[in-house]
Amino acid sequence: MRMESEMRKVIVTEWMSLDGVVQSPAYADEDRSGGFRHGGWHPRYFESVSMNWVLENVTGAGGFLLGRRTYEVFAAHWPTAGKEEQALAQPMNNLPKYVASRTLREPLAWQSSRLLEGDVAEAVNALKREAGRDLLLIGSTVLAQTLIERDLVDELRLMIDPVVLGGGKRIFRDDGALERWRLVHSQATTTGAILATYAAAEDRT
């Protein structure tokens, strides 16, 4: 039986604007829901330091937690990624992927992917108790919100870009709840973005 201190972590990694928006960072048409008009706001802030940060996060993971929309975007891209992307493509394709969805059905087409069954928080809590390296949640706004609210997220790894988007999806709800996080590491990039790691405080409230 694994002790509580030996449980593997759930780490949420997001590309975020100054006003906390994480919607549609990579492509113009990635997610236009809610009338979002600023898709593709993130790539201009990438440089060597932030690219290495992404690579370290992905290659250090024991598996990935994904919502349905993020899963579909990744499943359409990574299996046919070019040679220049193989450092990321190999772990993305080969490591286990756990998908939260009410509409997708097994078997999932992307290799090493399976649906989370039953209550998603309970399923993730069970995964945390398994042996292995930490679980990395990428994007997946609704799933991130759910796991944060259920106190299942151990770390936030954020790339915070110097841009204000004025609205869009966030991983924190406007619910009036107070939660405390502890800064573990931060680094500024040459494009003005900040790479920040926060750990869940022992006293969250």
C-alpha positions in Angstrom: 0.0 0.0 0.0 1.4 3.4 -1.0 1.6 6.0 1.7 0.1 9.5 1.1 3.5 11.1 0.9 4.5 8.6 -1.9 1.5 9.4 -4.1 2.5 10.7 -7.5 1.6 14.3 -8.3 -0.9 15.8 -10.6 0.8 18.7 -12.3 -1.3 21.2 -14.4 0.7 23.0 -17.1 -0.9 25.9 -19.0 0.0 28.8 -21.3 -1.7 31.7 -19.7 -2.3 35.4 -20.3 -1.8 38.1 -17.7 -5.6 38.1 -17.1 -5.6 34.3 -16.6 -7.0 33.2 -19.9 -5.9 29.8 -21.3 -8.2 29.5 -24.3 -7.0 28.8 -27.8 -3.3 29.7 -27.2 -1.8 27.9 -30.2 -4.0 28.3 -33.3 -6.5 30.9 -34.5 -9.3 28.3 -34.9 -8.3 26.1 -31.9 -11.3 27.0 -29.8 -13.7 29.8 -30.9 -16.4 28.9 -28.3 -18.0 31.9 -26.5 -17.0 34.1 -29.5 -13.3 34.1 -28.6 -11.4 36.1 -31.2 -7.8 36.0 -30.1 -6.8 32.4 -30.9 -3.1 31.9 -31.5 -1.9 34.5 -29.0 0.8 32.4 -27.5 3.5 31.2 -30.1 5.2 34.6 -30.4 6.3 34.4 -26.8 8.2 31.1 -27.3 12.0 31.0 -27.3 14.7 28.5 -26.4 14.2 28.7 -22.6 10.5 28.2 -22.8 10.7 25.5 -25.4 13.2 23.6 -23.1 10.7 24.1 -20.2 7.9 22.4 -22.3 10.3 19.6 -23.3 11.3 19.0 -19.6 7.7 18.9 -18.5 6.6 16.4 -21.2 9.6 14.1 -21.0 9.5 14.0 -17.2 5.8 12.9 -17.1 4.6 9.3 -16.4 1.4 10.0 -18.3 -1.0 12.7 -19.4 -4.4 13.8 -18.3 -6.5 15.3 -21.1 -9.9 16.6 -21.7 -11.9 15.7 -24.8 -11.1 18.8 -26.8 -7.3 18.7 -26.0 -7.2 15.0 -26.7 -8.7 15.5 -30.2 -6.3 18.3 -31.1 -3.3 16.3 -29.9 -4.5 13.0 -31.5 -4.8 14.8 -34.8 -1.2 16.2 -34.6 1.3 14.1 -32.7 1.0 10.7 -34.4 2.1 12.3 -37.7 4.5 15.0 -36.3 7.6 15.8 -38.3 11.2 14.9 -37.5 11.8 18.3 -35.9 9.1 17.5 -33.3 10.1 14.0 -32.4 11.6 15.0 -29.0 8.0 15.8 -27.9 6.1 13.5 -30.2 7.7 10.3 -28.8 6.6 10.8 -25.2 3.3 12.2 -26.3 2.6 9.1 -28.5 4.1 6.4 -26.3 3.2 7.4 -22.7 -0.3 6.6 -21.2 -3.0 9.1 -21.9 -6.0 9.3 -19.6 -9.0 11.1 -21.2 -12.0 12.7 -19.5 -15.0 12.7 -21.9 -18.7 11.9 -21.8 -18.9 11.6 -25.6 -15.9 9.6 -26.7 -16.1 5.8 -26.7 -13.5 3.0 -26.3 -11.3 2.0 -28.0 -9.6 5.4 -28.5 -7.7 5.7 -31.8 -4.5 7.4 -30.4 -2.2 4.7 -29.1 -1.8 4.3 -25.3 -5.0 6.2 -24.7 -8.0 5.2 -22.5 -11.0 6.9 -21.0 -11.3 7.7 -17.3 -14.3 5.7 -16.1 -16.9 6.9 -13.5 -16.4 10.0 -11.5 -13.3 11.7 -13.0 -12.0 12.9 -9.6 -12.2 9.5 -8.1 -10.5 8.0 -11.2 -7.6 10.5 -11.0 -7.2 9.9 -7.3 -6.8 6.2 -8.0 -4.2 7.0 -10.7 -2.3 9.1 -8.2 -2.0 6.0 -5.9 -0.4 3.9 -8.6 3.3 3.5 -9.0 5.0 5.7 -11.6 6.1 9.1 -12.4 3.9 12.2 -12.0 0.8 12.9 -14.2 0.8 16.0 -16.4 -2.4 17.7 -17.3 -2.0 19.8 -20.4 -4.6 22.5 -21.4 -8.0 20.8 -20.8 -9.6 23.7 -19.0 -12.7 22.0 -17.6 -10.7 19.0 -16.3 -8.2 21.3 -14.7 -11.0 23.2 -13.0 -12.6 20.0 -11.7 -9.3 18.6 -10.3 -8.3 22.0 -8.7 -11.7 22.2 -7.0 -11.4 18.6 -5.7 -7.9 19.4 -4.2 -6.2 16.9 -6.5 -3.7 19.2 -8.2 -0.3 19.3 -6.5 1.5 21.8 -8.8 0.7 24.5 -11.4 3.4 25.1 -14.0 2.4 28.2 -15.9 3.9 30.1 -18.8 2.4 33.6 -18.2 2.6 35.8 -21.3 2.7 39.6 -21.3 -0.7 39.9 -23.0 -4.2 40.8 -21.8 -7.0 39.0 -23.8 -10.0 40.6 -22.1 -12.0 37.4 -21.6 -12.0 33.7 -22.4 -11.7 30.4 -20.6 -9.8 30.2 -17.3 -8.8 27.4 -15.1 -10.0 29.2 -12.0 -13.7 29.8 -11.6 -15.3 33.1 -10.3 -16.7 31.2 -7.3 -15.5 33.4 -4.5 -13.3 30.6 -3.1 -9.9 31.5 -1.6 -7.0 29.1 -2.4 -3.3 29.6 -1.5 -0.4 28.4 -3.6 3.3 28.5 -2.8 5.8 29.8 -5.4 8.5 27.1 -6.0 10.4 28.5 -9.0 10.1 31.4 -11.5 12.1 32.5 -14.5 11.7 35.4 -16.9 12.2 34.6 -20.6 13.6 36.9 -23.3 10.1 37.6 -24.7 8.8 38.9 -21.4 6.9 35.7 -20.4 7.3 34.2 -16.9 7.8 30.5 -16.2 6.3 29.8 -12.8 5.8 26.7 -10.7 3.4 26.8 -7.8 2.8 24.1 -5.3 -0.4 23.6 -3.4 -0.1 25.2 0.1 -0.6 22.8 3.0 -3.3 25.3 4.3 -5.1 26.0 1.0 -7.7 28.3 2.6 
